Amino acid sequence: VVSMLLTLKVAKLADQNIDPSHFVPGSPEYQKLNFEASHAVSTLFGYSPLSDAYRGAVVNRIYFIANRMVINSTVHLSESEVRGSLRHHVEHAVATAISNRENRLGTSQLYVNGPLSALVEVEDLNECGDKGLNDCSEHAICDNLFGTFQCKCKPGYTDKFQGDPKNEGRICSGI
């Protein structure tokens, strides 16, 4: 699975501009925006060229910049379905999905001003920065790559899965 951070800028909820002053945690407006943001991210890729690769997403944070709602999320894609420049593929897929839905984010009630103005950033999720995001052995070095990571046993340890790129560095035994 390939994971990356996706940041989207939102213009409207249905036909209304989003008012940041209504974004008070616990309020009905907050709950509706939170629901719509999760729904937008989870359904967006179904309308894109990466629909078969989509494996899930989670909204990390919602915030406002200059009266525009911004959704920061983590998206998971099947590694076997994604080839070439990952960042380019995701940017193209998001723009295509938004264009196909006439500026609507998936099947949510959230809209953007246009496919190109919606995408703020596609960036790498650093799986090596959080032990909960990688399964490297405690005796391995985690190497962060765009969208994924690799594990390699430290010097002085043997790798049970040496030569198997999908499993290297998961079980490292002392020599």
WOTA-V988991 format. One record per helix or strand of 3 or more residues. SS is the DSSP state (h for helix, s for strand). FROM is the first residue (numbers start at 0). LEN is the number of residues. If there is no record, write none. Layout:
# WOTA-V988991
ss:SS from:FROM len:LEN
ss:SS from:FROM len:LEN
This chain:
# WOTA-V988991
ss:s from:1 len:9
ss:h from:19 len:3
ss:h from:27 len:20
ss:s from:53 len:12
ss:s from:67 len:10
ss:h from:78 len:3
ss:h from:85 len:15
ss:h from:114 len:4
ss:s from:118 len:6
ss:h from:126 len:3
ss:h from:130 len:3
ss:s from:139 len:6
ss:s from:147 len:6
ss:s from:156 len:3
ss:s from:171 len:3
